[in-house]
């Protein structure tokens, strides 16, 4: 597992992480690592939601033009590409 050092952490940020660590009963390092992981997961989750919304909009636009692509069509194409 990798190790990182973060410099110039504002006192207020450190105090919030320290408080969270006490509440969760973990070290400050563990609390900070957990917060970073949660933030990254949240960001990827939001990006995925935006991408899925764009895909749905594209599929709806295609359907209006008479082009139909089902989930099975996509799944089959994906599996054949592996």
PyMOL commands that place a pseudoatom at each C-alpha (Angstrom):
pseudoatom trace, name=CA, resn=UNK, resi=1, chain=A, elem=C, hetatm=0, pos=[0.000, 0.000, 0.000]
pseudoatom trace, name=CA, resn=UNK, resi=2, chain=A, elem=C, hetatm=0, pos=[1.286, 3.447, -0.906]
pseudoatom trace, name=CA, resn=UNK, resi=3, chain=A, elem=C, hetatm=0, pos=[2.013, 6.251, 1.534]
pseudoatom trace, name=CA, resn=UNK, resi=4, chain=A, elem=C, hetatm=0, pos=[1.468, 9.949, 0.877]
pseudoatom trace, name=CA, resn=UNK, resi=5, chain=A, elem=C, hetatm=0, pos=[2.274, 13.066, 2.858]
pseudoatom trace, name=CA, resn=UNK, resi=6, chain=A, elem=C, hetatm=0, pos=[0.037, 16.080, 2.538]
pseudoatom trace, name=CA, resn=UNK, resi=7, chain=A, elem=C, hetatm=0, pos=[1.600, 19.418, 3.351]
pseudoatom trace, name=CA, resn=UNK, resi=8, chain=A, elem=C, hetatm=0, pos=[-0.041, 22.666, 4.376]
pseudoatom trace, name=CA, resn=UNK, resi=9, chain=A, elem=C, hetatm=0, pos=[-3.311, 21.164, 5.592]
pseudoatom trace, name=CA, resn=UNK, resi=10, chain=A, elem=C, hetatm=0, pos=[-5.335, 24.035, 7.062]
pseudoatom trace, name=CA, resn=UNK, resi=11, chain=A, elem=C, hetatm=0, pos=[-5.854, 23.739, 10.820]
pseudoatom trace, name=CA, resn=UNK, resi=12, chain=A, elem=C, hetatm=0, pos=[-9.629, 23.704, 10.425]
pseudoatom trace, name=CA, resn=UNK, resi=13, chain=A, elem=C, hetatm=0, pos=[-9.464, 20.798, 7.974]
pseudoatom trace, name=CA, resn=UNK, resi=14, chain=A, elem=C, hetatm=0, pos=[-7.140, 18.847, 10.264]
pseudoatom trace, name=CA, resn=UNK, resi=15, chain=A, elem=C, hetatm=0, pos=[-9.393, 19.483, 13.255]
pseudoatom trace, name=CA, resn=UNK, resi=16, chain=A, elem=C, hetatm=0, pos=[-12.425, 18.197, 11.344]
pseudoatom trace, name=CA, resn=UNK, resi=17, chain=A, elem=C, hetatm=0, pos=[-10.552, 15.050, 10.327]
pseudoatom trace, name=CA, resn=UNK, resi=18, chain=A, elem=C, hetatm=0, pos=[-9.310, 14.591, 13.878]
pseudoatom trace, name=CA, resn=UNK, resi=19, chain=A, elem=C, hetatm=0, pos=[-12.861, 14.944, 15.232]
pseudoatom trace, name=CA, resn=UNK, resi=20, chain=A, elem=C, hetatm=0, pos=[-14.162, 12.444, 12.676]
pseudoatom trace, name=CA, resn=UNK, resi=21, chain=A, elem=C, hetatm=0, pos=[-11.389, 10.041, 13.663]
pseudoatom trace, name=CA, resn=UNK, resi=22, chain=A, elem=C, hetatm=0, pos=[-12.444, 10.250, 17.328]
pseudoatom trace, name=CA, resn=UNK, resi=23, chain=A, elem=C, hetatm=0, pos=[-16.108, 9.696, 16.413]
pseudoatom trace, name=CA, resn=UNK, resi=24, chain=A, elem=C, hetatm=0, pos=[-15.266, 6.683, 14.248]
pseudoatom trace, name=CA, resn=UNK, resi=25, chain=A, elem=C, hetatm=0, pos=[-12.683, 5.370, 16.688]
pseudoatom trace, name=CA, resn=UNK, resi=26, chain=A, elem=C, hetatm=0, pos=[-9.885, 5.317, 14.128]
pseudoatom trace, name=CA, resn=UNK, resi=27, chain=A, elem=C, hetatm=0, pos=[-6.586, 7.103, 13.566]
pseudoatom trace, name=CA, resn=UNK, resi=28, chain=A, elem=C, hetatm=0, pos=[-6.399, 10.488, 11.876]
pseudoatom trace, name=CA, resn=UNK, resi=29, chain=A, elem=C, hetatm=0, pos=[-4.604, 8.789, 8.990]
pseudoatom trace, name=CA, resn=UNK, resi=30, chain=A, elem=C, hetatm=0, pos=[-7.403, 6.221, 8.596]
pseudoatom trace, name=CA, resn=UNK, resi=31, chain=A, elem=C, hetatm=0, pos=[-10.076, 8.931, 8.762]
pseudoatom trace, name=CA, resn=UNK, resi=32, chain=A, elem=C, hetatm=0, pos=[-8.252, 11.002, 6.120]
pseudoatom trace, name=CA, resn=UNK, resi=33, chain=A, elem=C, hetatm=0, pos=[-7.813, 7.948, 3.880]
pseudoatom trace, name=CA, resn=UNK, resi=34, chain=A, elem=C, hetatm=0, pos=[-11.496, 7.076, 4.255]
pseudoatom trace, name=CA, resn=UNK, resi=35, chain=A, elem=C, hetatm=0, pos=[-12.513, 10.644, 3.381]
pseudoatom trace, name=CA, resn=UNK, resi=36, chain=A, elem=C, hetatm=0, pos=[-10.341, 10.614, 0.270]
pseudoatom trace, name=CA, resn=UNK, resi=37, chain=A, elem=C, hetatm=0, pos=[-11.787, 7.262, -0.819]
pseudoatom trace, name=CA, resn=UNK, resi=38, chain=A, elem=C, hetatm=0, pos=[-15.355, 8.493, -0.226]
pseudoatom trace, name=CA, resn=UNK, resi=39, chain=A, elem=C, hetatm=0, pos=[-14.684, 11.689, -2.188]
pseudoatom trace, name=CA, resn=UNK, resi=40, chain=A, elem=C, hetatm=0, pos=[-13.222, 9.777, -5.116]
pseudoatom trace, name=CA, resn=UNK, resi=41, chain=A, elem=C, hetatm=0, pos=[-16.087, 7.279, -5.116]
pseudoatom trace, name=CA, resn=UNK, resi=42, chain=A, elem=C, hetatm=0, pos=[-18.560, 10.160, -5.022]
pseudoatom trace, name=CA, resn=UNK, resi=43, chain=A, elem=C, hetatm=0, pos=[-16.883, 11.934, -7.911]
pseudoatom trace, name=CA, resn=UNK, resi=44, chain=A, elem=C, hetatm=0, pos=[-16.797, 8.807, -10.041]
pseudoatom trace, name=CA, resn=UNK, resi=45, chain=A, elem=C, hetatm=0, pos=[-20.398, 8.139, -9.079]
pseudoatom trace, name=CA, resn=UNK, resi=46, chain=A, elem=C, hetatm=0, pos=[-21.457, 11.583, -10.269]
pseudoatom trace, name=CA, resn=UNK, resi=47, chain=A, elem=C, hetatm=0, pos=[-19.488, 11.211, -13.491]
pseudoatom trace, name=CA, resn=UNK, resi=48, chain=A, elem=C, hetatm=0, pos=[-21.145, 7.861, -14.099]
pseudoatom trace, name=CA, resn=UNK, resi=49, chain=A, elem=C, hetatm=0, pos=[-24.599, 9.359, -13.513]
pseudoatom trace, name=CA, resn=UNK, resi=50, chain=A, elem=C, hetatm=0, pos=[-23.872, 12.146, -16.027]
pseudoatom trace, name=CA, resn=UNK, resi=51, chain=A, elem=C, hetatm=0, pos=[-22.603, 9.638, -18.589]
pseudoatom trace, name=CA, resn=UNK, resi=52, chain=A, elem=C, hetatm=0, pos=[-25.653, 7.397, -18.177]
pseudoatom trace, name=CA, resn=UNK, resi=53, chain=A, elem=C, hetatm=0, pos=[-27.960, 10.409, -18.552]
pseudoatom trace, name=CA, resn=UNK, resi=54, chain=A, elem=C, hetatm=0, pos=[-26.185, 11.352, -21.802]
pseudoatom trace, name=CA, resn=UNK, resi=55, chain=A, elem=C, hetatm=0, pos=[-26.460, 7.786, -23.079]
pseudoatom trace, name=CA, resn=UNK, resi=56, chain=A, elem=C, hetatm=0, pos=[-30.176, 7.653, -22.252]
pseudoatom trace, name=CA, resn=UNK, resi=57, chain=A, elem=C, hetatm=0, pos=[-30.738, 10.972, -24.027]
pseudoatom trace, name=CA, resn=UNK, resi=58, chain=A, elem=C, hetatm=0, pos=[-28.853, 9.710, -27.097]
pseudoatom trace, name=CA, resn=UNK, resi=59, chain=A, elem=C, hetatm=0, pos=[-30.858, 6.480, -27.126]
pseudoatom trace, name=CA, resn=UNK, resi=60, chain=A, elem=C, hetatm=0, pos=[-34.129, 8.418, -26.850]
pseudoatom trace, name=CA, resn=UNK, resi=61, chain=A, elem=C, hetatm=0, pos=[-33.088, 10.687, -29.724]
pseudoatom trace, name=CA, resn=UNK, resi=62, chain=A, elem=C, hetatm=0, pos=[-32.194, 7.636, -31.814]
pseudoatom trace, name=CA, resn=UNK, resi=63, chain=A, elem=C, hetatm=0, pos=[-35.533, 6.007, -30.992]
pseudoatom trace, name=CA, resn=UNK, resi=64, chain=A, elem=C, hetatm=0, pos=[-37.339, 9.113, -32.242]
pseudoatom trace, name=CA, resn=UNK, resi=65, chain=A, elem=C, hetatm=0, pos=[-35.519, 8.637, -35.544]
pseudoatom trace, name=CA, resn=UNK, resi=66, chain=A, elem=C, hetatm=0, pos=[-36.598, 4.991, -35.661]
pseudoatom trace, name=CA, resn=UNK, resi=67, chain=A, elem=C, hetatm=0, pos=[-33.312, 3.468, -34.529]
pseudoatom trace, name=CA, resn=UNK, resi=68, chain=A, elem=C, hetatm=0, pos=[-33.722, 1.046, -31.633]
pseudoatom trace, name=CA, resn=UNK, resi=69, chain=A, elem=C, hetatm=0, pos=[-30.872, -0.321, -29.545]
pseudoatom trace, name=CA, resn=UNK, resi=70, chain=A, elem=C, hetatm=0, pos=[-31.838, -2.518, -26.633]
pseudoatom trace, name=CA, resn=UNK, resi=71, chain=A, elem=C, hetatm=0, pos=[-29.830, -3.322, -23.527]
pseudoatom trace, name=CA, resn=UNK, resi=72, chain=A, elem=C, hetatm=0, pos=[-29.408, -6.837, -24.937]
pseudoatom trace, name=CA, resn=UNK, resi=73, chain=A, elem=C, hetatm=0, pos=[-27.954, -5.389, -28.165]
pseudoatom trace, name=CA, resn=UNK, resi=74, chain=A, elem=C, hetatm=0, pos=[-25.429, -3.402, -26.167]
pseudoatom trace, name=CA, resn=UNK, resi=75, chain=A, elem=C, hetatm=0, pos=[-24.607, -6.344, -23.880]
pseudoatom trace, name=CA, resn=UNK, resi=76, chain=A, elem=C, hetatm=0, pos=[-24.081, -8.645, -26.879]
pseudoatom trace, name=CA, resn=UNK, resi=77, chain=A, elem=C, hetatm=0, pos=[-21.864, -6.124, -28.669]
pseudoatom trace, name=CA, resn=UNK, resi=78, chain=A, elem=C, hetatm=0, pos=[-19.852, -5.574, -25.493]
pseudoatom trace, name=CA, resn=UNK, resi=79, chain=A, elem=C, hetatm=0, pos=[-19.342, -9.287, -24.895]
pseudoatom trace, name=CA, resn=UNK, resi=80, chain=A, elem=C, hetatm=0, pos=[-18.349, -9.915, -28.510]
pseudoatom trace, name=CA, resn=UNK, resi=81, chain=A, elem=C, hetatm=0, pos=[-15.728, -7.190, -28.239]
pseudoatom trace, name=CA, resn=UNK, resi=82, chain=A, elem=C, hetatm=0, pos=[-13.925, -8.941, -25.408]
for i in range(1, 82): cmd.bond("trace and resi %d" % i, "trace and resi %d" % (i + 1))
show_as sticks, trace
zoom trace
